[in-house]
Amino acid sequence: MRASRSSVQPILVEEDQAAKLLSLSVPDIQELERQGELPVKIVGSRRLIPYRSLLVFAGVAKWKFQEIVEA
């Protein structure tokens, strides 16, 4: 997901956005959350997923210690 005028990437995305980015359904995303494969941050009634977690899940980035390193 790219910002049109800026190189700033999102930090958190909603479940439907996560589903589109990973080419999955929202129920698939919710199942991955239940299984602990994707973290979820609940803010009010919104369920948000860290964008970088999607990259790690998809295999295009990896966790290294406390940092995320682009693969």
CORLIN-V856290 format. One record per helix or strand. SS is the DSSP state (H for helix, E for strand). FROM is the first residue (numbers start at 1). LEN is the number of residues. Records with the same first field share a line. If there is no record, write none. Layout:
BEGIN
SS->FROM-LEN  FROM-LEN
END
This chain:
BEGIN
E->12-3  41-3  46-5  61-4  67-4
H->15-8  26-9  51-8
END
